[in-house]
Amino acid sequence: MEFLPFSHSNLLVAMAVLVSVVSGFTGLSLTRDLSSKAVFERKVSVALASVALGGGIWAMHFIGMLGLQLPILFFYDAAITLVSALTAILIVGAALILLHFTERTPIIITLAGGILGIGILVMHYIGMAGLELCKAVYTPLGFLFSSLLAIGLCVLAVWVAYGQRTNRNILLGTLCFAAAVCSVHFLAMSGTQFIALPGSTEFGPRMSNETLALGVIVFSFVIFGACLWVGVTYLVSATEVADTDADDSLDPVPAATPAPEVAKPAALQIPCERDGGKIFIAPSEVLFVRADGHYTQVYTARERLFCVWPITEASKRLIASGFMQTHRSYLVNPTHVMRFERTKDKGVCLFDGDDVPQAPVSRSKLRAVQDILAAQVSAVRAP
């Protein structure tokens, strides 16, 4: 088996690295401040970020492949090339769904980083399988080293970018993501050899380097345009901060001017969403609140609503308003509890209405919940 000599174009290698950085910045920036957005907006942002990150992985790989110089003519299978792009987008999307629609625990962050690394690996090797008239031959050491490094760097990238959602961390996470993408491609390629094939079994239409270049150029322009779009949001935020600072530096109100009357704090209202619009619910209308990842679900007698508060924020605000915590994921309004049932070392709070779910009571909360409900019954019966 005779291996073919090969080399890379330095210009295209540099372009591949640049695209990986730009796509990482775009994807991670698209997912900023999602907790303050409606569910539909979060879904759209996660979908766009998946295309930016997954498509960036694909574009970086094939820009690098366009720079591959072999002594023979070779082509790509168009169907396999498309499958490699879609696979990268879907796997990256799975990682982002974990990060933005589940509780962001250390295990979830690590798992999402691992999935992202696997997405890079799967995309690379599916893309390499699309070669026509030549075949890639891998070395076990090159495969193992590039795979471990890619997964490790992706876990690091997700930890950096999502450990604390600051602009600085997003930029550092971008560099880790770009390093992961580039390490898979170029480290794997350094341990890869190529052999010529007399013929090939085509899965899909054959595609030349020129045709592939057109597709990569179009997608790269989309990525760079999206990068400019999200980059403006950083500038707008900086301008708003500067305007605020300028307002704060104005001359103080003269001493002769009477001090403004201090407004009384407004009654607590729970911000919820209904049909894509924001509404506010009084705590007295709420039966219970349930944790839902980084957010909560608010249950009234008639409906279930989404709330942007995490369970920790809801606890801080609602326990002071008379709610009781029956479980680490549940806050219950005792005035709406119709019946309490205990089974061994656990219990449930039941509410009026057949369609209203029960609220569980954990073992550690049993005594406190029973005391609160007993005190409420005594207060009702008192003359």
SULPESUL-V433058 format. One record per backbone hydrogen bond with DSSP energy under -1.0 kcal/mol. NH is the residue of the N-H (numbers start at 1). CO is the residue of the C=O. Records with the same first field share a line. If there is no record, write none. Layout:
# SULPESUL-V433058
NH=CO ; CO
This chain:
# SULPESUL-V433058
4=194
7=69
9=67
13=9
14=10
15=11
16=12
17=13
18=14
19=15
20=16
21=17
22=18
23=19
24=20
25=21
26=22
27=23
28=24
29=25
30=26
32=29
37=34
42=38
43=39
44=40
45=41
46=42
47=43
48=44
49=45
50=46
51=47
52=48
53=49
54=50
55=51
56=52
57=53
58=54
59=55
60=56
61=57
62=58
63=59
64=60
65=61
66=62
67=63
68=65
69=7
75=132
76=207
77=130
78=205
81=77
82=78
83=79
84=80
85=81
86=82
87=83
88=84
89=85
90=86
91=87
92=88
93=89
94=90
95=91
96=92
97=93
98=94
99=95
100=96
101=97
105=103
109=105
110=106
111=107
112=108
113=109
114=110
115=111
116=112
117=113
118=114
119=115
120=116
121=117
122=118
123=119
124=120
125=121
126=122
127=123
128=124
129=125
130=127
131=128
132=75
135=195
137=193
143=139
144=140
145=141
146=142
147=143
148=144
149=145
150=146
151=147
152=148
153=149
154=150
155=151
156=152
157=153
158=154
159=155
160=156
161=157
162=158
163=159
166=164
170=166
171=167
172=168
173=169
174=170
175=171
176=172
177=173
178=174
179=175
180=176
181=177
182=178
183=179
184=180
185=181
186=182
187=183
188=184
189=185
190=186
192=189
193=137
195=135
197=133
207=76
212=208
213=209
214=210
215=211
216=212
217=213
218=214
219=215
220=216
221=217
222=218
223=219
224=220
225=221
226=222
227=223
228=224
229=225
230=226
231=227
232=228
235=231
236=232
237=233
238=234
239=235
240=236
241=237
242=238
243=239
244=240
245=241
246=242
247=243
248=244
249=245
250=247
257=254
270=281
272=279
273=306
274=277
277=274
279=272
281=270
285=282
286=283
287=299
288=299
289=331
290=297
291=329
292=295
295=292
296=307
297=290
298=305
299=288
300=303
305=298
307=296
314=310
315=311
316=312
317=313
318=314
319=315
322=319
323=318
324=332
327=330
330=327
331=289
332=324
333=287
336=333
337=334
338=350
339=350
341=348
343=346
346=343
347=361
348=341
349=359
350=339
359=349
361=347
362=326
365=362
369=365
370=366
371=367
372=368
373=369
374=370
375=371
376=372
377=373
378=374
379=375
380=376
381=377
382=378
